[in-house]
Amino acid sequence: MCPYKDPEKKKKHDKQYYLKNRKKILKRDREYYRKNIEKSYYEVKKGNAELVVMLIASRTDTRWFHKYIYKNPLATVRFIKGRVRYEGGKHPAPFPSMVVIFRRSI
């Protein structure tokens, strides 16, 4: 339940909170992103999953890309030409994307 009766006040509060804590939020999102990729890799490697398909930002300059995706026999990478645009969205994603497939056996 929203503590604000006026939706405009809630929107203003949320925006102020985001601006005040932006670095913490972005850091947490990046950490969750990396952990999700790491978990997917290990689940396939352990045999708990046969196939994991992810649409993710193409960040080829990061440690997690080189550790879990690049030159990994379990991973297949498909780079998407152009920028992803979601249905109903006004603008495309501000970053290139790739599809990463972790597969137990080929």
C-alpha positions as CSV (number, residue, x, y, z in Angstrom):
1,M,0.0,0.0,0.0
2,C,1.3,3.4,-0.9
3,P,2.0,5.7,2.0
4,Y,1.2,8.7,-0.2
5,K,-2.4,9.6,-1.0
6,D,-1.3,11.8,-3.8
7,P,0.5,9.9,-6.6
8,E,2.4,13.0,-7.6
9,K,4.0,13.1,-4.1
10,K,5.0,9.5,-4.4
11,K,6.5,10.1,-7.9
12,K,8.5,13.1,-6.5
13,H,9.7,11.1,-3.5
14,D,10.8,8.1,-5.7
15,K,12.7,10.4,-8.0
16,Q,14.4,12.2,-5.1
17,Y,15.3,8.8,-3.6
18,Y,16.7,7.6,-6.9
19,L,18.8,10.7,-7.5
20,K,20.1,10.7,-4.0
21,N,21.0,7.0,-4.1
22,R,21.7,6.6,-7.8
23,K,25.3,5.3,-7.4
24,K,24.2,2.7,-4.9
25,I,21.3,1.5,-7.0
26,L,23.4,1.3,-10.2
27,K,26.2,-0.6,-8.4
28,R,23.6,-3.0,-7.0
29,D,22.1,-3.6,-10.4
30,R,25.5,-4.2,-12.0
31,E,26.3,-6.7,-9.2
32,Y,23.0,-8.5,-9.6
33,Y,23.6,-8.6,-13.4
34,R,27.0,-10.2,-13.0
35,K,25.8,-12.7,-10.4
36,N,22.9,-13.8,-12.7
37,I,25.3,-14.6,-15.5
38,E,27.7,-16.3,-13.1
39,K,24.8,-18.4,-11.6
40,S,23.6,-19.4,-15.1
41,Y,27.1,-20.5,-16.1
42,Y,27.5,-22.7,-13.0
43,E,24.0,-24.2,-13.1
44,V,24.7,-25.4,-16.7
45,K,28.2,-26.5,-15.7
46,K,26.9,-28.5,-12.7
47,G,24.2,-30.2,-14.9
48,N,21.3,-28.5,-13.1
49,A,20.2,-26.9,-16.4
50,E,20.6,-28.1,-19.9
51,L,20.1,-24.7,-21.6
52,V,20.1,-21.0,-20.5
53,V,19.4,-18.3,-23.0
54,M,20.0,-14.6,-22.0
55,L,19.5,-11.3,-23.9
56,I,22.1,-9.1,-22.2
57,A,24.0,-5.9,-22.9
58,S,27.1,-6.5,-25.0
59,R,29.8,-5.6,-22.5
60,T,32.9,-7.2,-23.9
61,D,35.3,-5.1,-21.9
62,T,34.3,-6.5,-18.5
63,R,35.8,-9.2,-16.4
64,W,32.6,-11.3,-16.2
65,F,32.4,-11.4,-20.0
66,H,36.0,-12.8,-20.3
67,K,35.5,-15.2,-17.3
68,Y,32.1,-16.7,-18.1
69,I,31.4,-16.1,-21.8
70,Y,34.5,-15.5,-24.0
71,K,36.3,-18.7,-25.1
72,N,33.9,-20.8,-22.9
73,P,33.0,-24.1,-24.5
74,L,29.6,-24.0,-22.8
75,A,28.7,-20.6,-24.2
76,T,27.6,-19.5,-27.7
77,V,27.4,-15.8,-28.4
78,R,25.3,-14.0,-31.0
79,F,25.7,-10.3,-31.3
80,I,22.6,-8.4,-32.4
81,K,23.1,-5.9,-35.2
82,G,21.8,-2.4,-34.2
83,R,20.0,-1.6,-31.0
84,V,17.2,-3.5,-29.4
85,R,13.9,-1.7,-29.5
86,Y,11.1,-3.0,-27.4
87,E,7.5,-3.0,-28.7
88,G,5.8,0.2,-27.7
89,G,9.1,1.8,-26.7
90,K,10.0,5.3,-27.9
91,H,13.7,4.8,-28.0
92,P,16.1,1.9,-28.6
93,A,18.4,0.6,-25.9
94,P,21.4,2.9,-25.3
95,F,23.8,-0.1,-25.6
96,P,24.4,-2.9,-28.1
97,S,23.0,-6.3,-27.1
98,M,23.9,-10.0,-27.5
99,V,22.3,-13.3,-27.0
100,V,24.3,-15.7,-24.8
101,I,23.4,-19.4,-24.8
102,F,24.9,-21.7,-22.2
103,R,24.4,-25.3,-23.3
104,R,25.4,-28.4,-21.5
105,S,25.9,-30.5,-24.6
106,I,26.0,-29.7,-28.3
